Amino acid sequence: MAEFKANPRNRVMRYPKRAAYDAATVHAILDEGLVCHVSFVMDGQPFIIPTIHARMGDQLLLHGLKGGRMLEHINAGNPLAVAVTLLDGLVLARTVFNHSMNYRSVVLFGRGASIEEPAHKLEALRCLTEHVCRGRWADARPPTEKELQATTIVGIDIEDASAKIRKGPPGDADDELEWPTWAGVLPLPTIPQPAETDPRQQDALPVPAYVRDYRR
């Protein structure tokens, strides 16, 4: 899918000029984010749950919990909404009204089900692991059959999605530019810190390059 068609469910209503509906933009934000928030309604009660996600083609993978209400809701064929947000900076304007944030976000809608077929489930787990830390799957011990059975992974077909992006300096009006205060953007990049080796590690193994040079 090259683009998600704007419709009443996914159309960005506030600041529509910040919207993007092309799949490349949506996928890039999903691929960079580490945590998503899944929202759904059961018996009239809204819920929202943070969890790990990854994208596998046109499908969003969620790491779930067996017996949880989210899994029950999804496996019953019900719809849900998922949000991923990347915060890029604080926008400090001359007026309180014009303060903002630079961000990239995606909201998507879809339905799905638990992945049960063993080979498909193993590939989905590999995709989730590599999404968190590319290169880790080949180094870590693979899951046993018992561990795989105890793991729940949900595949969500992305039916609708939209991205919303804010970037650039404050949007103060021309007649506010003389107000005597500093204005600008405070970038908030995600910068990994030096890795901390497990104190129980028995061998003096070096930190892998994919950990030492980790980047999103």
N, CA and C atoms as a LAMMPS dump frame, in Angstrom:
ITEM: TIMESTEP
0
ITEM: NUMBER OF ATOMS
648
ITEM: BOX BOUNDS ff ff ff
-5.0000000000000000e+02 5.0000000000000000e+02
-5.0000000000000000e+02 5.0000000000000000e+02
-5.0000000000000000e+02 5.0000000000000000e+02
ITEM: ATOMS id mol type element x y z
1 1 1 N 0.848 -1.195 0
2 1 2 C 0 0 0
3 1 3 C 0.879 1.239 0
4 2 1 N 0.712 2.097 -1.01
5 2 2 C 1.53 3.303 -1.116
6 2 3 C 0.987 4.438 -0.262
7 3 1 N -0.328 4.454 -0.036
8 3 2 C -0.943 5.557 0.712
9 3 3 C -2.23 5.087 1.374
10 4 1 N -2.485 5.642 2.562
11 4 2 C -3.738 5.383 3.261
12 4 3 C -4.707 6.507 2.903
13 5 1 N -5.834 6.165 2.351
14 5 2 C -6.8 7.17 1.936
15 5 3 C -7.402 7.86 3.154
16 6 1 N -7.4 9.189 3.144
17 6 2 C -7.988 9.939 4.255
18 6 3 C -9.493 9.707 4.291
19 7 1 N -10.01 9.434 5.476
20 7 2 C -11.435 9.181 5.661
21 7 3 C -11.818 9.664 7.056
22 8 1 N -13.099 9.626 7.407
23 8 2 C -13.507 10.155 8.722
24 8 3 C -12.795 9.518 9.91
25 9 1 N -12.287 8.299 9.737
26 9 2 C -11.633 7.637 10.865
27 9 3 C -10.194 8.095 11.057
28 10 1 N -9.451 8.331 9.992
29 10 2 C -8.026 8.64 10.149
30 10 3 C -7.657 10.066 9.761
31 11 1 N -8.618 10.859 9.294
32 11 2 C -8.301 12.21 8.845
33 11 3 C -7.842 13.091 10.011
34 12 1 N -6.742 13.792 9.823
35 12 2 C -6.233 14.733 10.826
36 12 3 C -7.059 16.014 10.741
37 13 1 N -7.751 16.346 11.812
38 13 2 C -8.666 17.48 11.807
39 13 3 C -7.981 18.774 12.25
40 14 1 N -7.134 18.706 13.273
41 14 2 C -6.464 19.915 13.771
42 14 3 C -5.106 20.037 13.095
43 15 1 N -4.815 21.19 12.525
44 15 2 C -3.604 21.417 11.739
45 15 3 C -3.452 20.358 10.644
46 16 1 N -4.394 20.293 9.731
47 16 2 C -4.34 19.266 8.68
48 16 3 C -3.118 19.372 7.782
49 17 1 N -2.474 20.552 7.728
50 17 2 C -1.274 20.687 6.914
51 17 3 C -0.116 19.852 7.461
52 18 1 N -0.212 19.437 8.707
53 18 2 C 0.842 18.608 9.302
54 18 3 C 0.622 17.12 9.021
55 19 1 N -0.449 16.795 8.36
56 19 2 C -0.795 15.391 8.152
57 19 3 C -0.019 14.786 6.985
58 20 1 N 0.21 13.483 7.083
59 20 2 C 0.786 12.701 5.989
60 20 3 C 0.079 11.355 5.975
61 21 1 N -0.292 10.912 4.788
62 21 2 C -1.021 9.656 4.652
63 21 3 C -0.249 8.613 3.838
64 22 1 N 0.94 8.97 3.396
65 22 2 C 1.707 8.005 2.608
66 22 3 C 2.304 6.943 3.523
67 23 1 N 2.356 5.726 3.019
68 23 2 C 2.811 4.591 3.822
69 23 3 C 4.273 4.73 4.23
70 24 1 N 5.095 5.344 3.376
71 24 2 C 6.518 5.474 3.699
72 24 3 C 6.724 6.292 4.976
73 25 1 N 5.99 7.396 5.123
74 25 2 C 6.098 8.228 6.327
75 25 3 C 5.56 7.496 7.543
76 26 1 N 4.402 6.87 7.39
77 26 2 C 3.796 6.115 8.49
78 26 3 C 4.723 4.999 8.948
79 27 1 N 5.252 4.233 8.01
80 27 2 C 6.123 3.102 8.362
81 27 3 C 7.409 3.561 9.039
82 28 1 N 7.981 4.679 8.581
83 28 2 C 9.23 5.158 9.17
84 28 3 C 9.051 5.514 10.642
85 29 1 N 7.928 6.118 10.993
86 29 2 C 7.669 6.481 12.39
87 29 3 C 7.432 5.224 13.225
88 30 1 N 6.657 4.29 12.694
89 30 2 C 6.435 3.034 13.406
90 30 3 C 7.755 2.3 13.64
91 31 1 N 8.629 2.326 12.638
92 31 2 C 9.884 1.587 12.73
93 31 3 C 10.861 2.213 13.714
94 32 1 N 10.755 3.523 13.922
95 32 2 C 11.674 4.177 14.855
96 32 3 C 11.182 4.092 16.302
97 33 1 N 9.879 4.075 16.492
98 33 2 C 9.332 4.041 17.849
99 33 3 C 9.575 2.709 18.54
100 34 1 N 9.72 2.771 19.857
101 34 2 C 9.946 1.558 20.656
102 34 3 C 8.712 1.128 21.438
103 35 1 N 7.81 2.053 21.685
104 35 2 C 6.619 1.753 22.478
105 35 3 C 5.398 2.306 21.759
106 36 1 N 4.336 1.535 21.739
107 36 2 C 3.065 2.032 21.214
108 36 3 C 2.017 1.958 22.314
109 37 1 N 0.915 2.671 22.119
110 37 2 C -0.209 2.618 23.044
111 37 3 C -1.424 2.098 22.288
112 38 1 N -1.997 1.031 22.792
113 38 2 C -3.117 0.354 22.147
114 38 3 C -4.391 0.705 22.903
115 39 1 N -5.39 1.211 22.191
116 39 2 C -6.645 1.592 22.841
117 39 3 C -7.801 0.777 22.272
118 40 1 N -8.739 0.456 23.145
119 40 2 C -9.913 -0.33 22.756
120 40 3 C -10.991 -0.137 23.812
121 41 1 N -12.19 -0.554 23.481
122 41 2 C -13.325 -0.427 24.391
123 41 3 C -13.933 -1.803 24.611
124 42 1 N -14.146 -2.158 25.887
125 42 2 C -14.815 -3.404 26.246
126 42 3 C -15.954 -3.093 27.21
127 43 1 N -17.138 -3.513 26.848
128 43 2 C -18.32 -3.308 27.697
129 43 3 C -18.49 -1.835 28.09
130 44 1 N -18.225 -0.958 27.139
131 44 2 C -18.405 0.464 27.38
132 44 3 C -17.273 1.138 28.129
133 45 1 N -16.26 0.365 28.544
134 45 2 C -15.139 0.924 29.295
135 45 3 C -13.915 1.058 28.389
136 46 1 N -13.376 2.259 28.211
137 46 2 C -12.168 2.414 27.399
138 46 3 C -10.914 1.978 28.165
139 47 1 N -9.985 1.378 27.44
140 47 2 C -8.697 0.974 27.998
141 47 3 C -7.591 1.447 27.063
142 48 1 N -6.412 1.662 27.62
143 48 2 C -5.23 1.963 26.812
144 48 3 C -4.036 1.273 27.46
145 49 1 N -3.265 0.548 26.631
146 49 2 C -2.184 -0.28 27.153
147 49 3 C -0.901 0.004 26.376
148 50 1 N 0.202 0.336 27.066
149 50 2 C 1.485 0.481 26.38
150 50 3 C 2.121 -0.888 26.18
151 51 1 N 2.726 -1.098 25.023
152 51 2 C 3.372 -2.378 24.771
153 51 3 C 4.427 -2.228 23.688
154 52 1 N 5.211 -3.292 23.495
155 52 2 C 6.23 -3.33 22.445
156 52 3 C 5.557 -3.657 21.124
157 53 1 N 6.052 -3.042 20.069
158 53 2 C 5.506 -3.319 18.743
159 53 3 C 6.63 -3.461 17.739
160 54 1 N 6.294 -3.94 16.578
161 54 2 C 7.194 -3.956 15.422
162 54 3 C 6.324 -4.045 14.182
163 55 1 N 6.874 -3.623 13.067
164 55 2 C 6.135 -3.727 11.808
165 55 3 C 6.722 -4.85 10.968
166 56 1 N 5.865 -5.675 10.412
167 56 2 C 6.279 -6.73 9.502
168 56 3 C 5.438 -6.573 8.232
169 57 1 N 5.996 -5.869 7.255
170 57 2 C 5.235 -5.57 6.047
171 57 3 C 4.117 -4.598 6.348
172 58 1 N 2.897 -4.95 5.953
173 58 2 C 1.723 -4.109 6.204
174 58 3 C 1.009 -4.494 7.493
175 59 1 N 1.693 -5.247 8.333
176 59 2 C 1.077 -5.702 9.581
177 59 3 C 1.858 -5.174 10.77
178 60 1 N 1.148 -4.788 11.822
179 60 2 C 1.774 -4.356 13.063
180 60 3 C 1.754 -5.516 14.044
181 61 1 N 2.909 -5.832 14.613
182 61 2 C 3.019 -6.893 15.601
183 61 3 C 2.972 -6.287 16.996
184 62 1 N 2.225 -6.925 17.88
185 62 2 C 2.137 -6.496 19.279
186 62 3 C 2.54 -7.643 20.171
187 63 1 N 3.323 -7.329 21.194
188 63 2 C 3.676 -8.326 22.202
189 63 3 C 2.597 -8.302 23.275
190 64 1 N 1.867 -9.399 23.406
191 64 2 C 0.716 -9.422 24.309
192 64 3 C 0.903 -10.35 25.499
193 65 1 N -0.159 -10.463 26.266
194 65 2 C -0.17 -11.299 27.463
195 65 3 C -1.349 -12.251 27.38
196 66 1 N -1.051 -13.542 27.488
197 66 2 C -2.132 -14.523 27.433
198 66 3 C -3.101 -14.297 28.594
199 67 1 N -4.388 -14.309 28.261
200 67 2 C -5.394 -14.103 29.286
201 67 3 C -5.725 -12.649 29.533
202 68 1 N -5.006 -11.735 28.876
203 68 2 C -5.255 -10.316 29.071
204 68 3 C -6.485 -9.851 28.302
205 69 1 N -7.057 -8.735 28.741
206 69 2 C -8.272 -8.228 28.092
207 69 3 C -7.995 -7.753 26.672
208 70 1 N -6.784 -7.219 26.416
209 70 2 C -6.478 -6.764 25.071
210 70 3 C -6.515 -7.931 24.089
211 71 1 N -5.916 -9.061 24.481
212 71 2 C -5.902 -10.234 23.61
213 71 3 C -7.311 -10.762 23.387
214 72 1 N -8.095 -10.765 24.432
215 72 2 C -9.492 -11.204 24.311
216 72 3 C -10.245 -10.319 23.324
217 73 1 N -10.039 -9.018 23.428
218 73 2 C -10.712 -8.073 22.545
219 73 3 C -10.296 -8.29 21.088
220 74 1 N -9.002 -8.449 20.849
221 74 2 C -8.501 -8.588 19.482
222 74 3 C -8.955 -9.9 18.858
223 75 1 N -8.831 -10.988 19.611
224 75 2 C -9.181 -12.299 19.069
225 75 3 C -10.676 -12.458 18.821
226 76 1 N -11.474 -11.569 19.393
227 76 2 C -12.913 -11.583 19.119
228 76 3 C -13.239 -10.835 17.824
229 77 1 N -12.199 -10.31 17.158
230 77 2 C -12.405 -9.624 15.89
231 77 3 C -12.773 -8.169 16.014
232 78 1 N -12.572 -7.592 17.188
233 78 2 C -12.964 -6.2 17.416
234 78 3 C -11.895 -5.219 16.94
235 79 1 N -12.283 -3.999 16.608
236 79 2 C -11.312 -2.995 16.153
237 79 3 C -10.541 -2.381 17.32
238 80 1 N -9.399 -1.811 16.993
239 80 2 C -8.614 -1.099 17.99
240 80 3 C -7.83 0.004 17.297
241 81 1 N -7.337 0.927 18.094
242 81 2 C -6.515 2.025 17.599
243 81 3 C -5.16 1.973 18.296
244 82 1 N -4.118 2.325 17.558
245 82 2 C -2.752 2.283 18.087
246 82 3 C -2.074 3.613 17.79
247 83 1 N -1.333 4.13 18.772
248 83 2 C -0.613 5.387 18.595
249 83 3 C 0.866 5.207 18.914
250 84 1 N 1.719 5.829 18.1
251 84 2 C 3.167 5.88 18.336
252 84 3 C 3.588 7.339 18.205
253 85 1 N 4.35 7.842 19.179
254 85 2 C 4.784 9.239 19.166
255 85 3 C 6.281 9.332 19.405
256 86 1 N 6.946 10.133 18.581
257 86 2 C 8.367 10.436 18.749
258 86 3 C 8.487 11.922 19.06
259 87 1 N 9.075 12.249 20.203
260 87 2 C 9.242 13.65 20.598
261 87 3 C 10.62 14.127 20.156
262 88 1 N 10.658 15.178 19.337
263 88 2 C 11.914 15.665 18.781
264 88 3 C 12.43 16.934 19.444
265 89 1 N 11.559 17.721 20.056
266 89 2 C 12.052 18.937 20.681
267 89 3 C 10.946 19.768 21.298
268 90 1 N 11.351 20.679 22.193
269 90 2 C 10.429 21.635 22.801
270 90 3 C 10.51 22.943 22.026
271 91 1 N 9.367 23.481 21.638
272 91 2 C 9.303 24.737 20.899
273 91 3 C 8.945 25.841 21.886
274 92 1 N 9.905 26.708 22.181
275 92 2 C 9.735 27.758 23.182
276 92 3 C 9.512 29.083 22.47
277 93 1 N 8.276 29.546 22.506
278 93 2 C 7.894 30.757 21.78
279 93 3 C 7.981 31.987 22.682
280 94 1 N 7.702 33.143 22.111
281 94 2 C 7.703 34.393 22.865
282 94 3 C 6.434 34.53 23.687
283 95 1 N 5.375 33.873 23.257
284 95 2 C 4.117 33.902 23.992
285 95 3 C 3.807 32.497 24.48
286 96 1 N 3.175 32.411 25.63
287 96 2 C 2.798 31.099 26.166
288 96 3 C 1.876 30.374 25.188
289 97 1 N 1.013 31.114 24.535
290 97 2 C 0.03 30.514 23.62
291 97 3 C 0.689 29.755 22.48
292 98 1 N 1.845 30.23 22.012
293 98 2 C 2.498 29.636 20.852
294 98 3 C 3.545 28.58 21.199
295 99 1 N 3.71 28.265 22.473
296 99 2 C 4.611 27.165 22.827
297 99 3 C 4.072 25.868 22.234
298 100 1 N 4.995 24.986 21.85
299 100 2 C 4.574 23.743 21.22
300 100 3 C 5.673 22.697 21.392
301 101 1 N 5.573 21.627 20.644
302 101 2 C 6.588 20.584 20.594
303 101 3 C 6.777 20.167 19.144
304 102 1 N 8 19.805 18.801
305 102 2 C 8.25 19.17 17.517
306 102 3 C 8.137 17.663 17.722
307 103 1 N 7.381 17.013 16.867
308 103 2 C 7.075 15.6 17.067
309 103 3 C 6.766 14.933 15.742
310 104 1 N 6.784 13.616 15.771
311 104 2 C 6.29 12.788 14.67
312 104 3 C 5.396 11.721 15.297
313 105 1 N 4.19 11.589 14.82
314 105 2 C 3.267 10.639 15.431
315 105 3 C 2.48 9.901 14.36
316 106 1 N 1.99 8.732 14.742
317 106 2 C 1.123 7.921 13.88
318 106 3 C -0.037 7.41 14.713
319 107 1 N -1.22 7.475 14.143
320 107 2 C -2.383 6.798 14.706
321 107 3 C -2.897 5.847 13.622
322 108 1 N -3.082 4.597 13.999
323 108 2 C -3.563 3.622 13.026
324 108 3 C -4.735 2.841 13.594
325 109 1 N -5.494 2.24 12.697
326 109 2 C -6.685 1.478 13.059
327 109 3 C -6.639 0.128 12.357
328 110 1 N -7.113 -0.9 13.043
329 110 2 C -7.123 -2.206 12.408
330 110 3 C -7.707 -3.282 13.29
331 111 1 N -7.688 -4.48 12.762
332 111 2 C -8.119 -5.682 13.479
333 111 3 C -7.061 -6.754 13.272
334 112 1 N -7.055 -7.735 14.138
335 112 2 C -6.053 -8.783 13.998
336 112 3 C -6.381 -10.007 14.817
337 113 1 N -5.356 -10.812 15.052
338 113 2 C -5.528 -12.05 15.81
339 113 3 C -4.166 -12.529 16.275
340 114 1 N -4.165 -13.43 17.233
341 114 2 C -2.922 -14.031 17.706
342 114 3 C -2.274 -14.843 16.585
343 115 1 N -0.967 -14.815 16.527
344 115 2 C -0.225 -15.627 15.563
345 115 3 C 0.089 -16.965 16.228
346 116 1 N -0.441 -18.039 15.685
347 116 2 C -0.316 -19.354 16.316
348 116 3 C 0.609 -20.3 15.551
349 117 1 N 0.667 -20.2 14.223
350 117 2 C 1.491 -21.123 13.439
351 117 3 C 2.947 -20.969 13.857
352 118 1 N 3.631 -22.068 14.266
353 118 2 C 4.959 -21.962 14.887
354 118 3 C 5.994 -21.185 14.079
355 119 1 N 6.121 -21.48 12.786
356 119 2 C 7.14 -20.8 11.981
357 119 3 C 6.831 -19.316 11.852
358 120 1 N 5.571 -18.985 11.659
359 120 2 C 5.152 -17.579 11.554
360 120 3 C 5.381 -16.861 12.878
361 121 1 N 5.078 -17.535 13.967
362 121 2 C 5.249 -16.945 15.293
363 121 3 C 6.724 -16.703 15.596
364 122 1 N 7.581 -17.652 15.203
365 122 2 C 9.015 -17.495 15.426
366 122 3 C 9.554 -16.318 14.618
367 123 1 N 9.096 -16.174 13.381
368 123 2 C 9.534 -15.057 12.553
369 123 3 C 9.041 -13.729 13.123
370 124 1 N 7.83 -13.716 13.662
371 124 2 C 7.3 -12.501 14.28
372 124 3 C 8.117 -12.127 15.517
373 125 1 N 8.507 -13.114 16.298
374 125 2 C 9.323 -12.852 17.481
375 125 3 C 10.705 -12.34 17.076
376 126 1 N 11.245 -12.891 16.004
377 126 2 C 12.522 -12.387 15.486
378 126 3 C 12.381 -10.924 15.065
379 127 1 N 11.287 -10.617 14.396
380 127 2 C 11.046 -9.246 13.946
381 127 3 C 10.941 -8.286 15.133
382 128 1 N 10.244 -8.689 16.186
383 128 2 C 10.127 -7.864 17.386
384 128 3 C 11.49 -7.646 18.039
385 129 1 N 12.283 -8.709 18.138
386 129 2 C 13.604 -8.621 18.763
387 129 3 C 14.516 -7.692 17.978
388 130 1 N 14.507 -7.84 16.654
389 130 2 C 15.355 -7.009 15.813
390 130 3 C 14.891 -5.555 15.788
391 131 1 N 13.588 -5.348 15.969
392 131 2 C 13.079 -3.977 16.032
393 131 3 C 13.652 -3.252 17.247
394 132 1 N 13.737 -3.956 18.358
395 132 2 C 14.258 -3.351 19.586
396 132 3 C 15.763 -3.143 19.489
397 133 1 N 16.479 -4.152 18.984
398 133 2 C 17.945 -4.059 18.905
399 133 3 C 18.42 -4.895 17.728
400 134 1 N 18.668 -4.248 16.613
401 134 2 C 19.065 -4.96 15.4
402 134 3 C 20.39 -5.674 15.599
403 135 1 N 20.415 -6.965 15.321
404 135 2 C 21.604 -7.784 15.49
405 135 3 C 21.529 -8.72 16.68
406 136 1 N 20.532 -8.505 17.564
407 136 2 C 20.465 -9.282 18.804
408 136 3 C 19.995 -10.713 18.583
409 137 1 N 19.103 -10.917 17.604
410 137 2 C 18.518 -12.246 17.401
411 137 3 C 19.598 -13.298 17.155
412 138 1 N 20.633 -12.958 16.398
413 138 2 C 21.681 -13.92 16.062
414 138 3 C 22.567 -14.234 17.257
415 139 1 N 22.64 -13.333 18.241
416 139 2 C 23.515 -13.523 19.406
417 139 3 C 22.836 -14.253 20.559
418 140 1 N 21.573 -13.962 20.787
419 140 2 C 20.889 -14.509 21.959
420 140 3 C 20.438 -15.954 21.709
421 141 1 N 20.229 -16.706 22.799
422 141 2 C 19.719 -18.073 22.663
423 141 3 C 18.312 -18.029 22.105
424 142 1 N 18.018 -18.836 21.103
425 142 2 C 16.657 -18.843 20.554
426 142 3 C 15.665 -19.395 21.561
427 143 1 N 14.39 -19.075 21.429
428 143 2 C 13.387 -19.552 22.387
429 143 3 C 13.176 -21.06 22.269
430 144 1 N 12.945 -21.679 23.404
431 144 2 C 12.576 -23.092 23.4
432 144 3 C 11.11 -23.206 22.972
433 145 1 N 10.684 -24.435 22.699
434 145 2 C 9.29 -24.641 22.316
435 145 3 C 8.359 -24.204 23.436
436 146 1 N 8.746 -24.473 24.678
437 146 2 C 7.92 -24.075 25.819
438 146 3 C 7.841 -22.556 25.923
439 147 1 N 8.977 -21.875 25.72
440 147 2 C 8.984 -20.412 25.787
441 147 3 C 8.157 -19.811 24.658
442 148 1 N 8.23 -20.431 23.492
443 148 2 C 7.47 -19.935 22.356
444 148 3 C 5.975 -20.077 22.608
445 149 1 N 5.584 -21.182 23.219
446 149 2 C 4.172 -21.387 23.535
447 149 3 C 3.679 -20.393 24.58
448 150 1 N 4.584 -19.975 25.465
449 150 2 C 4.203 -19.04 26.526
450 150 3 C 4.186 -17.59 26.042
451 151 1 N 4.673 -17.361 24.831
452 151 2 C 4.74 -16.013 24.27
453 151 3 C 3.525 -15.753 23.385
454 152 1 N 2.945 -14.583 23.531
455 152 2 C 1.807 -14.199 22.696
456 152 3 C 2.206 -13.031 21.8
457 153 1 N 2.005 -13.217 20.51
458 153 2 C 2.255 -12.15 19.547
459 153 3 C 1.006 -11.989 18.698
460 154 1 N 0.568 -10.751 18.567
461 154 2 C -0.635 -10.441 17.807
462 154 3 C -0.242 -9.736 16.514
463 155 1 N -0.876 -10.127 15.428
464 155 2 C -0.673 -9.449 14.163
465 155 3 C -1.884 -8.594 13.834
466 156 1 N -1.676 -7.302 13.642
467 156 2 C -2.763 -6.369 13.341
468 156 3 C -2.652 -5.915 11.886
469 157 1 N -3.684 -6.141 11.112
470 157 2 C -3.724 -5.624 9.745
471 157 3 C -4.026 -4.128 9.797
472 158 1 N -3.12 -3.319 9.277
473 158 2 C -3.296 -1.869 9.306
474 158 3 C -4.3 -1.474 8.227
475 159 1 N -5.502 -1.103 8.652
476 159 2 C -6.558 -0.744 7.714
477 159 3 C -6.498 0.735 7.332
478 160 1 N -6.345 1.595 8.323
479 160 2 C -6.248 3.043 8.118
480 160 3 C -5.127 3.579 8.989
481 161 1 N -4.485 4.63 8.513
482 161 2 C -3.43 5.259 9.311
483 161 3 C -3.197 6.676 8.823
484 162 1 N -2.658 7.481 9.707
485 162 2 C -2.222 8.826 9.335
486 162 3 C -1.066 9.224 10.236
487 163 1 N -0.178 10.019 9.683
488 163 2 C 0.93 10.574 10.455
489 163 3 C 0.687 12.064 10.645
490 164 1 N 1.255 12.598 11.711
491 164 2 C 1.181 14.035 11.961
492 164 3 C 2.551 14.485 12.442
493 165 1 N 3.066 15.533 11.812
494 165 2 C 4.437 15.96 12.069
495 165 3 C 4.474 17.466 12.292
496 166 1 N 5.162 17.871 13.356
497 166 2 C 5.411 19.29 13.602
498 166 3 C 6.917 19.474 13.679
499 167 1 N 7.458 20.402 12.891
500 167 2 C 8.884 20.69 12.932
501 167 3 C 9.101 22.174 12.692
502 168 1 N 10.279 22.647 13.062
503 168 2 C 10.609 24.036 12.809
504 168 3 C 10.501 24.931 14.03
505 169 1 N 10.73 26.227 13.853
506 169 2 C 10.779 27.19 14.957
507 169 3 C 9.39 27.578 15.442
508 170 1 N 9.339 28.455 16.46
509 170 2 C 8.04 28.917 16.973
510 170 3 C 7.234 29.638 15.896
511 171 1 N 5.922 29.642 16.081
512 171 2 C 5.04 30.291 15.121
513 171 3 C 4.519 31.626 15.6
514 172 1 N 5.368 32.398 16.254
515 172 2 C 4.946 33.717 16.73
516 172 3 C 4.578 34.629 15.566
517 173 1 N 3.582 35.455 15.779
518 173 2 C 3.192 36.437 14.774
519 173 3 C 4.241 37.545 14.679
520 174 1 N 4.25 38.25 13.547
521 174 2 C 5.26 39.293 13.328
522 174 3 C 5.24 40.362 14.411
523 175 1 N 4.054 40.696 14.93
524 175 2 C 3.978 41.763 15.933
525 175 3 C 4.397 41.286 17.321
526 176 1 N 4.805 40.025 17.444
527 176 2 C 5.268 39.488 18.732
528 176 3 C 6.783 39.307 18.763
529 177 1 N 7.437 39.541 17.624
530 177 2 C 8.862 39.231 17.521
531 177 3 C 9.739 40.13 18.376
532 178 1 N 9.244 41.276 18.784
533 178 2 C 10.053 42.2 19.583
534 178 3 C 9.946 41.941 21.077
535 179 1 N 9.128 40.968 21.473
536 179 2 C 9.025 40.669 22.905
537 179 3 C 10.391 40.209 23.411
538 180 1 N 10.906 40.813 24.508
539 180 2 C 12.294 40.588 24.928
540 180 3 C 12.507 39.269 25.686
541 181 1 N 12.376 38.173 24.998
542 181 2 C 12.686 36.882 25.611
543 181 3 C 13.247 35.956 24.548
544 182 1 N 14.089 35.034 24.97
545 182 2 C 14.671 34.081 24.007
546 182 3 C 13.577 33.162 23.482
547 183 1 N 13.646 32.86 22.215
548 183 2 C 12.712 31.927 21.603
549 183 3 C 13.484 30.997 20.686
550 184 1 N 13.005 29.766 20.571
551 184 2 C 13.679 28.796 19.718
552 184 3 C 13.233 27.386 20.035
553 185 1 N 14.054 26.429 19.634
554 185 2 C 13.742 25.007 19.811
555 185 3 C 14.818 24.349 20.66
556 186 1 N 14.392 23.578 21.641
557 186 2 C 15.317 22.775 22.445
558 186 3 C 15.203 21.329 21.949
559 187 1 N 16.148 20.857 21.139
560 187 2 C 16.07 19.487 20.628
561 187 3 C 16.165 18.469 21.765
562 188 1 N 15.435 17.379 21.619
563 188 2 C 15.442 16.311 22.622
564 188 3 C 15.726 14.97 21.937
565 189 1 N 16.929 14.796 21.405
566 189 2 C 17.235 13.535 20.724
567 189 3 C 17.388 12.391 21.723
568 190 1 N 17.095 11.195 21.261
569 190 2 C 17.345 10.001 22.068
570 190 3 C 18.792 9.594 21.862
571 191 1 N 19.599 9.717 22.914
572 191 2 C 21.029 9.424 22.818
573 191 3 C 21.374 8.275 23.748
574 192 1 N 21.672 7.079 23.204
575 192 2 C 22.036 5.936 24.058
576 192 3 C 23.303 6.24 24.869
577 193 1 N 23.316 5.759 26.093
578 193 2 C 24.465 5.924 26.969
579 193 3 C 25.327 4.654 26.932
580 194 1 N 26.547 4.71 27.491
581 194 2 C 27.395 3.513 27.495
582 194 3 C 26.686 2.321 28.144
583 195 1 N 26.846 1.162 27.524
584 195 2 C 26.182 -0.049 28.004
585 195 3 C 26.725 -0.459 29.376
586 196 1 N 25.868 -1.027 30.202
587 196 2 C 26.239 -1.505 31.536
588 196 3 C 26.193 -3.032 31.527
589 197 1 N 27.324 -3.662 31.679
590 197 2 C 27.416 -5.119 31.632
591 197 3 C 26.765 -5.738 32.858
592 198 1 N 26.041 -6.814 32.655
593 198 2 C 25.412 -7.554 33.748
594 198 3 C 26.5 -7.992 34.74
595 199 1 N 26.379 -7.627 36.026
596 199 2 C 27.415 -8.004 37.001
597 199 3 C 27.534 -9.511 37.192
598 200 1 N 26.528 -10.272 36.775
599 200 2 C 26.594 -11.734 36.919
600 200 3 C 27.242 -12.425 35.714
601 201 1 N 27.621 -11.63 34.711
602 201 2 C 28.241 -12.237 33.529
603 201 3 C 29.559 -12.89 33.908
604 202 1 N 29.687 -14.152 33.536
605 202 2 C 30.837 -14.939 33.983
606 202 3 C 32.077 -14.717 33.125
607 203 1 N 31.879 -14.503 31.824
608 203 2 C 33.024 -14.305 30.938
609 203 3 C 33.188 -12.824 30.62
610 204 1 N 34.424 -12.436 30.406
611 204 2 C 34.715 -11.035 30.091
612 204 3 C 34.461 -10.796 28.602
613 205 1 N 33.21 -10.804 28.225
614 205 2 C 32.839 -10.622 26.828
615 205 3 C 32.755 -9.137 26.488
616 206 1 N 33.193 -8.758 25.312
617 206 2 C 33.118 -7.349 24.917
618 206 3 C 31.677 -6.954 24.594
619 207 1 N 31.382 -5.679 24.723
620 207 2 C 30.071 -5.168 24.338
621 207 3 C 29.956 -5.27 22.813
622 208 1 N 28.902 -5.912 22.3
623 208 2 C 28.766 -6.049 20.841
624 208 3 C 28.707 -4.687 20.154
625 209 1 N 29.169 -4.648 18.928
626 209 2 C 29.184 -3.399 18.176
627 209 3 C 27.78 -2.84 18.006
628 210 1 N 26.766 -3.717 17.828
629 210 2 C 25.404 -3.224 17.628
630 210 3 C 24.819 -2.619 18.899
631 211 1 N 25.414 -2.945 20.061
632 211 2 C 25.02 -2.294 21.317
633 211 3 C 25.838 -1.023 21.514
634 212 1 N 27.117 -1.128 21.29
635 212 2 C 28.001 0.037 21.473
636 212 3 C 27.609 1.181 20.553
637 213 1 N 27.216 0.869 19.332
638 213 2 C 26.877 1.9 18.348
639 213 3 C 25.377 2.018 18.134
640 214 1 N 24.584 1.682 19.133
641 214 2 C 23.13 1.638 18.992
642 214 3 C 22.553 2.976 18.579
643 215 1 N 21.685 2.925 17.574
644 215 2 C 20.948 4.097 17.119
645 215 3 C 19.562 3.636 16.713
646 216 1 N 18.561 4.518 16.868
647 216 2 C 17.233 4.221 16.348
648 216 3 C 17.192 4.617 14.89
